[in-house]
Amino acid sequence: MKHVKCMLLAGLLCGLFGMKLYAQQETSKIDSAELKLRQNYTKREVMIPMRDGVKLFTSIYEPKDQSEKHPILMMRTPYSCEPYGDKFGIKENIYTQNRYILVYQDIRGRHKSEGEFVQVRPLNKNKKSKKDIDEATDTYDTIEWLLKHTYNNGNAGTWGISYDGFQATMTASSNHPALKAVSPQGPVTDWFRGDDRHHNGAFTFLQTTNFLPWLEGRHAGKGVMKEIVKNDVYTDFLRLGTFKDADALVQDTTETLWNLIKKHPNFDAFWQERDARQSCYNLKPAMLVVGGLFDSEDCYGAWNTYKAIKEQSPETELYLAFGPWWHGAWTRPGFEGFGNIYFGKSTSKFYREEIEYPFFRYYLEGKGEKPKHHVSVFHTGKNEWVFAEEWPLPEMQPTPYYIHGDGSVSTEAPEEKESFTEYVSDMSKPVPYTGNPTRSRTLEYMLDDQRFATARPDVISFMTPVLTDTLTLAGPIEVELQTAISSTDADFMVKVIDVFPENFQYPKEATDYLKNGRYPMSGYEMLVRGELFRGRFRTGFDNPQPFEPNQITPVHYTLYDVAHTFLPGHRLMIQIQSSWFPIIDRNPQRFIDTYHCSVEDFVMKQNIRIYHQQNAATRLILPVVK
């Protein structure tokens, strides 16, 4: 027995020694990765007081070099500025190389900051006392503190992606005298009309069910997606049913955004005051708005934040950068392509070195030249950066493209007195968002091959002849549908597609770069832009109206901007369908509350006609650059 005890003790000591050795090895790894930064930077964590007494947790990375004063570059986030404690949360980059003071802050009510968290907290336009707060005042007070407690040159900038991009937009409206440069990147802007939570009033079923219970985890149920997805998202969300069924899984009774969504099904005051464009007036700092052409989350936000500043704050030094990226991909190295599409050059590296850093360098360091171009947009298709002074490009001409009964697309209006194409929208088998089974929302679906959809009877397609010249689109696409439906509500999904030549193939460097380099690109149908519209909002997002069954009804809406060149030998295709599942929840095909209905309330099948005739011509107004 004594021998056994000795063996156990020896084993325990060996185990402890092994754990210690492992910890030392891990620390060594951490130290080796951070060694260069630690030689040049120190980190401190502080609680910065706001005007109402609430303190916000802030991590500050400061250069040890005090031979000159340094600019401040800050990001405010609801996602946590971890790692907390001694471990560094930054990596060597162009800003550490140029000795910026880097600041990260947990916004009010999140993680280690005090106060109450409010989702996309609205700008407080009617402050009645010095203690009234919003995201702008919190930023102002933070900058005030940083100016007094860091070795800075008096210039501050902020940036952020997605929700942090919303924070950057709100930051700009603080107009602190030291705030010289702000960059909202893929920013949350309007959570009802175009960004993450809804698209044109239609609920983003997959994304929001995955995101909100996680973000609001201290109030709402966790692991909801694990309960739903057992096979693939299409099959399992179809089995789940409706928002009402997802709500039963979330089981949240508190005042979270998840619950507020079902209380605000239309674009009412709740959503209107959360439109970040409300804060885009009279901005003093220079602004660099950044977005991705294939950003499935906040592409709308980037385009429309830029347009709002341009219109509402004409004196602002305003810049726009858009590349062929998914959400946040401009931070990734290289990025010569993704999915099955190859761009042929390092788009993100060019952006960081030639657009973003020169912007901050000029306005925060006072070095280098003022950025030469106010607009830098990568055009897919021809795969080139296009530089201009404004967007849309001045030479852009809105040009009508009509669909026809023979399946063609042309600039000629139809001459038939009666002509339509009809399909059955069946909510027991909605059109999937991608042709491949997936267990989560993919990044690539925004430029996926649409041949899977073209083959479906509930998707109608129209196509130009083979192009003999280049066709460049640069700007928003206006959709003007003429439709009749057999029930009282419907969704309309319109896609603009680049159909590749039948003999198309990539060079070897492209197939080596792409993950799926052997994908058959001959006849590829690349989604250039697609967006769904909930028909009940055709007269206004605050004014939903039922359809009169079987009556020809116009449905007009906008597909957000594109920057794409159709090359000779390609074709332009227009597709129309009435579901995009489970990216968007299924329309009940009845004018009923979509957040409280069950599948049993659906009109499962309805007939939808799209007209192409003299008095009811369906067309897209394309932003053609001559």
N, C-alpha and C positions, 0 to 999 in steps of 0.2 A: 504493500500500500504506500509505504514511504517512497519507494522507487517510482510509483505512478505519479505521486504528488510532485516529485522532482522533475519528472518528464513534463508534467503540465506547466510547472513554473518556468521551466526552460523554454517550452513552446510559447508561453505568454510573453517572456522577455524577448524572444526572437521576433514574435509578432510585433511587439512595441517597437523594437529596433528597426524592423522592416518598415513599419508605418512612418517612423521618424526619417529613415533614409529616403522613403518615397516622397515625403513632404519636402525634404531638403532638395531632392531632384526636381520636384515641381517648382519650388521656390527658385531654384537655379534657372529653370526654363523661363519663369516669369522675369527674373532679373536680367537674363540675357536678352529677352525681347524688349525690356524696358530700359536697359542700361543706358543707351544713348540719350533717351528722353530724360532719364533721371539725372544724367550729367548736366543737362541744360535747363531742366524744369523742376519746379517744386509744385506740390499740390496742397491745397488747404480747403477745408469744408467749413462754411459759415452759415449762420441763420441771419438773413438780411431782413431788417424790419421794414414793413410797408406803412403807409400813412394811417391805416386803421389799427395798427398794433400787431397784425398778423406777421409772422416771420416765415420766410421762404428759404428752403434748403438750397444751397448753391455750392457747386464745386468749381474751384478756380485753379487753373494751371498757369503758373507764372514763369516767365523766363528768368533764369538766374543772372543773365547778362544785364547789367544796369549802365552800360556805356551810353545807351540811348533809351528814351522812353518808347513804349510799345502800344500799338493799337489794341483795342478790345474787340473780340469777336464772340458773340453770345448765341446760345440756343436755349430756348425755353420749351419744356416738354411735359406732357402728361405720362410719358412712358418710362420715366425714371432716368436720372442721370447717374445710375450705377456704372461701375462698381463703387460702393461706398467704402470708406476707410482708406488705407494706404495704397491700395492697388490703383494703378493708372487706368483710366478709361479712354485714353487717347493713343493714337499711333503716330509714328513719324509721317508727316505730310508736308505739303507746300507751306502751310501756315506755321507749323512748328519750325520748319527750316528758316522761316523769316521772322521768328520770334514774336508771334502774336500772343496776347493774353487770351486764353481760351476759357470760356465760362459756360457752364451748364447748370440749369436751374429746374427743379421740380416745381411745376406751376401750383398755384393755390389749391390746397385740398388733396394733392396727390403725393403718395409715397412719404417722404420725410418733411414735407412742407405743411404748415398749419393752414387752417381755414377751411372753407367749404368749396368742394369741386363742383363746377357747373359746366355741363357739356357745351362746347363751343360758346362760351360765355359771350353774350351780346355786348356791343359797345354801349356804354352808358352815356347817352347824349345829354341827359338832363341831370348832371351832377349838382346837388343842392348844398353839399357841404364838402369840406376838405377831406373828409373821411370816406366819401363815396369812391368806390373802386371799380375797375374792370381790368382787362389784360393790359391795356395801354398804360394805366396808372401804375400797375405792378412793374411794368418794364421801366417806366420813368424813374420810379423810386430805386429800382435796382441799379440803373445807370448812375444815378446820383451817388449811391453808396460806393460803387466801383471806382468812380472818379476820385473819391477821397481816400480809398484804401488799396489802390494798386498803383504800380509805377507805370502810368499810362501817358500817352501823348495827347489826351483830350479828345480822341476820336473813337467812337464805338460803332459797331455794326452788328446786325443779327441775321440769322438765316434759319431755315428749317424745312423739312420735307414732310408733306402730308398734313397730319394734325399739327406738327411743329411748324409747317408752312402757314397754317391759319394763325398760329401764334406770331409768326413773323409779320404777316399782314397787319394784325392788330397792333404789334409793336410800332410799326411805321406811323400809326396815327397818334402815338404819344408825342411826336414832334419834339423830342428832347433836343436841345441845341447841340449836344455832343453826338447825337445819332446821325451819322453821315451816310450810311449805306445799309440797305436791307434787301434780302433775297428770299422771297416766298417761292418754294420749290415744290411743284406738284401739290399746291395748297388746297386744303379743304376750304371751300368757298360757299357753296349752296347745297345743303344736304337734302333738298327736296327736288330741285329741278335738274341737277346734273352730276353731283358727286356721289360719294360712297353709299349713302343710305337709300337713295332713290335715283332713278333715271326717268326724267320727264314724268314724275309723279308715281312711277311704278316701283314697288318695293324690291330692293336687291336681296333676294331671299337667301342665297347661299352665303354671300359675303357678310351680311349683317348678322345672320344667325351664328356665324363663326366668330365674328369680331366683338359684338357688343357684350354678350355674356362674359367674354374674357376680359374686356376692358373694365367692365363694371363688376368684376368678380367679387368684390367685397360685399356686394348687395345681391347679385344675381347668381343663378345656378352655374356651376362650372362643369366642364366636360360635356357640354351639350352635343358637340359634333361627334364625340365618341359614341354617344347614345344613338345618334342618327345614322352615321355612315358605317355600314357593315360591309358593303360591297363596292358600290360606286355612287357618286353624288346624284347622278340622274335617277337611278333606280331607287335609291333610298329616300331622296327628297320627294319623289313621286309617291312612295309608300307612306311617307310622313303626312302629306296632305297640304295644309294651308298654314298661314301665320298662326291661326288659332291653335293648331296642333303643336307648332313649335313653342308657342307661348306656354302651353301646358307642361312642356319639358323644362323650360327655363324657370318657371315657378317663382317669379319675382313679383313682390307686392309693393316694392318701394318706388320712390320717384326717380327712376332711371330713364334714360333716353329710350330704352327698349319699350317701356310702358308708355312713354309720352308719344311714341310713334303712332300707336293705335288710338290715342286720344286726339291726334291731329292728322287726319287722313288727307287733308287738303292744305293748300299753301296759305295758311292763316297767319295771324300775327306772330305766333310762336316761331314758325319757320322764317318769316320775313325779317324779324329782328336778328336772326342768326345768320343772315346773308352777310358774309364778310365784306361785300362791296359797300355796305353801309359806312365802312370806315375808310373808304378810298378817296376822301375829299381833302384837298389842300395839304398834300403830303410834302414835307420838307426834305427828307433824306432821298438820295438817289435810290432807285428801285431796279432790281434785276429779277424779273419773273422767269421761272424755269419750268419746263414741262416735257413730258414724253409723248410722242405721237401715238404710242401704243400703251399708254397708261390706262388701265381699266378702272382705276379708282378716282383720280382727280385730274384727268385731262381737261374736263370742262372747267375746273377751277382755275387752272393755269391760264387758259385762253381768256377766260372772262374776267379774271383779276387784272390782267394786262389791259383789256379793253375798258374796264371800269376806271382804272387810273388814268388812262389816256384821255377819256372823256371828262372825268370828274375833277382831275387834277392836272390840267394841261401844262402847268409850269414845272412839274416834277421832271427831273432827269430820269427818263424811263427807258429800260432795256428789256429785250425779250430774247430768250434762248430756248429753242425746241429741237430735240433730237429724236432719233428712232429708238426710243427707250421704253421699257416698262417702268412701273412706279419706282422711282429712285435709282434706276440703272445708270444714271449719269455719274454716280459715285463709284461704279465698278471699274476695274482696270480693263483697258482695251475696248471691249464691246464692239467687235467687228460685225456682229450679227447675232440673231437668236432665233429659236424655233427652226424653221426651214428657210429663213431669209438671210441673205448675206449682203452686207453693206460695203465691204471691201476696204474699210479703213477704220482706224481706232477713233470712234466717235466720242467716247467719254473722256479719253485722254486729251483730245483736242479741246473739248469743252472746259475742262478744269484748268488747262495751261494757257489757253488762248482767249477764254471768255470770262470765267468766274474769277480766277485769281487777279487778272489785270483790273477787273472792276473794283475789287476790294483794295488792291494795291493803290490805285489812284485816289480813291475816296477816303481810305483810312490811313495809308502810309504817306500820301502826298507824293508818291513816286510814279515814274513811268508816264505814259501818255494817257489822256482821256480816251476811253474806248472809242474806236473809229466808227463802229456800226451800232445803231440802236436795235437792230433786229438781226439775229443769227438763227436761221432755220434750216435744218437738214432736210433735203428733198429725197425721199425714197424713190426707187425706180431708177433715176439717174444717179442716185447716191452721191450727192454733192451738197456742200453747205452753200446756202444762198444768203447774201448779206444785203440789208436794205435799211432804210431809215424809218419805216413804219410797216405795220401789218393791219389788214391785208395789204399785199403789194399794190402800189399805185396803178400798175398796169393790168391788174386783175379786172376782168369783165364778167359780171354775172351772165351766164349763158344758159338758156333753157334746153334741156335734153328730155325728149318725150319718149314714152314707151308706146309700143304698137301691138296690135293684135297678132301679128305674125312673129312676135318674140323679138323684134328688133328695137334698137334705140337710135334716135337720130335727133337732129336739131329742127326737124320739120314737124309741125303740129299735125295730129291725125286728121284725116278727112272723112272718116266713116261717121255716119249719123248715129249708129248704135254699135258699140263694140266694148266688150269687157272680158276679163279673164277671171275665172271663178275657182276658188279652192275651199275645202272644208277644214276649218280649224277645230281640231279634236283635242280637248284638254286631257283625255285619257292617255294620249301619246304626243305631248308637245314637242316642238322642234328643240333638240338639244343644242347647247351652246358650242359643243365641239364634237367631232366625229369619233373621238376615242374615249373609252371609259376612264374616268379619273376619280381619285379619292379626295381631291381637293380642287380648288379653283386654280387653273393653270395660268402661267404668265403668258404663254404663247397664243392663247385663243384670240387675241386681238389682231393677229395677222395669220390665223390658221387657214389651211386649205379648206375651201367651202364646197368641194365636190360632193361631200356627204349630204349637204343640204340641197344642192341642185337636183339630186336624184329623188327627193321626197315629193309626194303629190301635194303636200300642204305648203310648199315653197314655190313661188313662181319667179321665173328668171327671164330677163330681157338683155340683149347684147348688141353692141355695135358690130359693124363689119371689122375685119382686121385693119388696124390703124396703119396708115402709110406715112404718118408724121407723128412727132411727139405731141402729147396732150398733157399739159401741166396744170394741175389744180392747186391753188394756194389760197385758202380761205374757208369760210363756212359753206356748208351745202344746205340749201333750202329745199325742203320736201313739200310738194303740193300734190297730195293724193285726192282722188275722187273715188269714193267707195260707197257701197251699200252693204249692210250686214243684216242677218235674219233675226238678231236679238237686239239687246239694248246697250251693249258695251263690247269693246274689242281692243286688243293691242295691235300695233302696227310696227313691225321691225323692218327697216329699210337698210340695205347694205349696198355699198359701192365696192366693186371687186375688180382687181386687175387679173385678167385671164392670160396666162403665159402661153407662148407659142407651143405647138405640139412637139417641136424638136428641141425645146429648151433644155440646156444642162449647164451646171456650174463648172467653172474651172477647178482644178485639183485643190488649189489653196482654199477654196470655199468649202469643198466637201471635207477637207481635213479639219477645218475650223468648226464646222457645224456638228452638233452632237449626233444628229441623224443625217449624216452626210450622204447617205445612199437613198434618201427619200426621192421618189419619182417626181421631178419638177416639171416634166413635160405636161403641159396643160394645167399646171397649178393654178388654183383660183385663190389668190391672195386677198384677204379681207383688208381693204384700205380704210374703210370707216363703216361702222354699223351702229345703229342706235334704235332703241325701242321707245315708243310713245304710247301712253295709256289714253285711249280715244276719248274718254269722258272729260279730259282736260282741254279739248280742242278749242273751247271758247275762253279759256283762262284757267290757270292752275288753282285759282281761288273760287272757281265757278264751274264745278263738274256738272255735266249735262248728259242725260241718256240719249241714245240714238233713237230715231224713229225707224223701226224695222223696215227694211227693203226700200228706203228712200235714199237717193243719191245725196251724199254728204261730203263736204270738203274737210280734209284733215291736213292742216299745215303745221310743220314744225321744222326745227333746225338740227342738222347733224353738225357737231362741233368741228372745228377747222381741220383741214387736211393740208399736207404738203407732199405731193406725190406726182411723179411724172410717168405716164403710160408711154412706153417706148414703141417705136414702129414694130409691127408684127404682133403686138399684144392687142387685146380687146378690153373694152370697158363693159362690165356687166352690172345691172341693177337687179337686186333680189328683194322680194317682199314676202313676209311671213307674219304670223300673229302670235308667236311665242319664242322664248329664248331661255330655256330652262336648264338648270335652276338658277342661272344668274339672276333672272327676274321671276318673281312668283307668277303663277298662272292666273290669268284674268278669269273670273267666274263666268264671263260672257253674259253677265246680267248686271244691271245697274244697282249693285248692292254693296254694302260695306265689306271691303276685301279683308279687313283685319279681324272681323268677327264671324265670318262665314265658314262653313264646312264644305267639303267636297260634294256633299249631298245637295248643296244649294246651287251647284254649277248647272249651267246649260252646257252639257259636255261637248256637243257638236253644234257648230253653226256654219252657215254658208257665208262666204265673204267674196264680194265682187270688187275688182279694181278696174275702173273704167278708163278707156283710151279712145275717146270719141270727140266729136266737134264741140259739144257743149259741156263736156266733162272730161277734160284731158289731164291725165296724170303725168307729172313732170318733176324733174329735179333741176333746180337752178344751180349749176356748177360754177365754181370760181375759177374760170379759165384764164390763164396767163397767156396772152398772145405773144 
